[in-house]
Amino acid sequence: MRPRIRRTGVGAAGRWAGALSVVALLGVAGCSDEGTIAEQARAGDQKGYIAGDGTLQQVAVGDREVRIDLSGTTLQGQDWSSADHLGEVVVINVWGSWCGPCKAEAPDLQAAYEHFQEAGDPVQFIGVNDRDGLDAAKSFEKVQGIGYPSLADDGGQTLVALKGWANPRPTTMVLDRDGLVAARVAGQVDETTLVGMVEDVLAE
């Protein structure tokens, strides 16, 4: 059964002013004309970079089928696993220091993170670095003022765990309390959009 992708217009629920453009897609669809996200992920290894267009996808509760089991080592050398955060909403951001939109969206991600931290909501943020050395990745986080952890690049194993949802760069995913993919932005995300995505899942 294919998940239904809900159209979410600008201003939906009175909270989405300035939201990204939304395109309805079938199944786990890509953000360009290059096939499925899984196909794009494979192509990305060869082409190096696929730009996202900011497409927002939301999967209805009853249609969620993709469970993410993500684990790795953070840039600070700590073990991290999504299995330890079942019961929480998990935000996954895939980024690289070489990616212009990743730099542009970093302040919005940090602002959204601080929003939920201050509210005391059960929300966990985790970054997934792609193709950076440890020093370059740490430098990016320091310069951008990122306060949540990121998993170090491990040759692509963490990207495999994201089951084809990891392209393009950046990509931001929201997992529900059961670890199922509930929403995704394929491309640069802004604070308003991300907060709205997470609050929708928190309210379920």
C-alpha positions as CSV (number, residue, x, y, z in Angstrom):
1,M,0.0,0.0,0.0
2,R,1.4,3.4,-1.0
3,P,1.4,6.1,1.7
4,R,-0.9,9.0,1.0
5,I,1.1,12.3,0.8
6,R,-0.9,15.1,2.2
7,R,-0.9,18.5,0.5
8,T,-0.1,21.2,3.0
9,G,-0.7,24.7,1.7
10,V,0.9,28.0,2.9
11,G,-0.9,29.0,6.1
12,A,-2.4,25.6,6.9
13,A,-3.6,25.2,10.5
14,G,-2.9,28.9,10.8
15,R,0.8,28.2,11.4
16,W,2.4,27.7,8.0
17,A,2.9,31.3,6.7
18,G,6.1,31.3,4.6
19,A,6.0,27.5,4.3
20,L,7.9,25.8,1.5
21,S,6.1,24.9,-1.8
22,V,4.4,21.6,-1.7
23,V,4.0,19.0,-4.4
24,A,1.9,15.8,-4.0
25,L,4.0,12.8,-4.8
26,L,3.3,9.1,-5.2
27,G,4.9,6.7,-2.8
28,V,8.5,7.6,-1.7
29,A,9.0,10.1,-4.6
30,G,11.9,12.2,-5.5
31,C,12.2,16.0,-5.7
32,S,13.2,16.0,-9.4
33,D,12.6,14.1,-12.6
34,E,15.4,11.6,-11.8
35,G,13.3,8.8,-10.5
36,T,12.6,7.6,-6.9
37,I,14.5,8.8,-3.9
38,A,16.3,5.5,-3.7
39,E,17.4,5.9,-7.3
40,Q,18.5,9.4,-6.6
41,A,20.5,8.2,-3.6
42,R,22.4,5.8,-5.9
43,A,22.9,8.5,-8.5
44,G,24.0,10.9,-5.8
45,D,27.1,8.7,-5.2
46,Q,28.1,9.3,-8.8
47,K,27.0,12.9,-9.4
48,G,28.0,14.2,-6.0
49,Y,25.1,16.5,-5.4
50,I,21.3,16.7,-6.2
51,A,19.6,19.9,-5.3
52,G,16.3,19.8,-3.5
53,D,13.4,22.1,-4.3
54,G,12.0,22.3,-0.7
55,T,9.2,19.7,-1.4
56,L,7.3,19.0,1.8
57,Q,5.8,15.4,2.2
58,Q,3.6,14.3,5.1
59,V,2.4,10.7,5.5
60,A,-0.9,10.1,7.2
61,V,-0.8,8.1,10.5
62,G,-2.5,5.1,9.1
63,D,-0.3,5.0,6.0
64,R,3.1,5.1,7.6
65,E,5.2,2.0,6.7
66,V,8.8,3.1,6.7
67,R,10.5,2.5,10.1
68,I,14.0,4.1,10.5
69,D,16.6,2.4,12.8
70,L,19.4,4.8,12.8
71,S,22.6,4.5,14.8
72,G,26.2,5.7,14.7
73,T,28.8,7.7,16.5
74,T,28.5,11.4,17.0
75,L,31.1,13.9,16.1
76,Q,32.0,14.0,19.8
77,G,32.6,10.2,19.9
78,Q,29.3,9.2,21.6
79,D,27.1,6.3,20.6
80,W,23.7,7.3,19.4
81,S,20.6,5.2,18.4
82,S,17.1,6.1,17.4
83,A,16.0,3.0,19.3
84,D,16.8,4.9,22.5
85,H,14.3,7.6,21.6
86,L,11.2,5.6,20.8
87,G,8.3,7.5,22.4
88,E,9.8,10.8,21.3
89,V,9.5,12.7,18.0
90,V,12.9,12.5,16.2
91,V,14.1,15.1,13.7
92,I,16.9,13.9,11.4
93,N,18.8,16.4,9.3
94,V,21.2,15.2,6.6
95,W,23.9,17.7,5.8
96,G,27.4,18.4,4.6
97,S,29.6,21.5,5.1
98,W,30.1,21.6,1.3
99,C,26.3,22.1,0.7
100,G,25.2,25.7,0.4
101,P,21.6,25.1,1.4
102,C,22.8,23.2,4.5
103,K,24.6,26.4,5.6
104,A,21.6,28.5,4.8
105,E,19.2,26.4,6.8
106,A,21.4,25.8,9.9
107,P,20.1,28.9,11.9
108,D,16.5,27.7,11.3
109,L,17.3,24.2,12.5
110,Q,19.0,25.5,15.6
111,A,16.1,27.9,16.3
112,A,13.6,25.0,16.0
113,Y,15.7,22.9,18.3
114,E,15.8,25.6,20.9
115,H,12.0,26.1,20.5
116,F,11.3,22.5,21.5
117,Q,14.0,22.4,24.2
118,E,12.6,25.5,25.9
119,A,9.1,24.1,25.6
120,G,10.2,20.8,27.2
121,D,8.6,18.8,24.4
122,P,9.8,15.2,23.8
123,V,11.7,16.0,20.6
124,Q,15.1,14.8,19.7
125,F,17.2,16.4,17.0
126,I,20.1,14.5,15.3
127,G,22.2,15.5,12.3
128,V,23.7,13.0,9.8
129,N,26.9,14.2,8.2
130,D,27.7,13.3,4.7
131,R,31.2,13.3,3.2
132,D,33.0,15.5,5.7
133,G,36.1,14.7,7.7
134,L,35.7,15.0,11.4
135,D,37.5,18.3,11.7
136,A,35.5,19.9,8.9
137,A,32.2,18.6,10.3
138,K,33.0,19.9,13.8
139,S,34.1,23.3,12.4
140,F,30.8,23.6,10.6
141,E,28.8,22.9,13.7
142,K,30.9,25.4,15.8
143,V,30.6,28.2,13.2
144,Q,26.9,27.6,12.8
145,G,26.2,27.3,16.5
146,I,24.5,23.9,16.3
147,G,23.6,22.6,19.8
148,Y,22.3,19.2,19.0
149,P,24.5,16.2,18.0
150,S,25.4,14.9,14.6
151,L,26.5,11.4,13.5
152,A,29.9,11.3,11.9
153,D,30.2,10.2,8.3
154,D,30.9,6.5,8.2
155,G,31.2,5.8,4.6
156,G,27.5,5.9,3.9
157,Q,26.1,3.3,6.4
158,T,24.0,5.8,8.2
159,L,22.6,7.0,4.9
160,V,21.6,3.4,4.0
161,A,19.7,3.2,7.3
162,L,17.6,6.1,6.0
163,K,16.2,3.7,3.3
164,G,16.4,6.0,0.4
165,W,14.9,9.1,2.1
166,A,18.3,10.8,2.5
167,N,18.6,12.6,-0.8
168,P,18.9,15.4,-1.7
169,R,21.2,17.5,0.6
170,P,19.9,18.8,2.8
171,T,17.0,16.6,3.8
172,T,15.1,16.9,7.0
173,M,12.9,14.0,8.2
174,V,10.5,13.7,11.2
175,L,9.9,10.4,12.8
176,D,6.8,9.7,14.9
177,R,6.9,8.2,18.4
178,D,7.1,4.7,16.8
179,G,10.1,5.5,14.7
180,L,8.1,5.8,11.5
181,V,8.6,8.4,8.8
182,A,5.9,11.0,9.3
183,A,7.2,14.0,7.2
184,R,10.1,15.1,5.2
185,V,11.4,18.2,3.4
186,A,13.6,17.5,0.4
187,G,15.8,20.6,0.4
188,Q,16.3,23.6,2.6
189,V,13.8,23.9,5.5
190,D,12.8,27.0,7.4
191,E,12.0,27.3,11.1
192,T,8.3,27.9,10.7
193,T,7.9,24.9,8.5
194,L,9.9,22.6,10.7
195,V,8.2,23.6,13.9
196,G,4.8,23.1,12.2
197,M,5.8,19.6,11.0
198,V,7.0,18.5,14.5
199,E,4.0,20.0,16.3
200,D,1.6,18.1,13.9
201,V,3.3,14.9,15.0
202,L,3.4,15.8,18.6
203,A,-0.3,16.4,18.5
204,E,-1.1,12.9,17.3
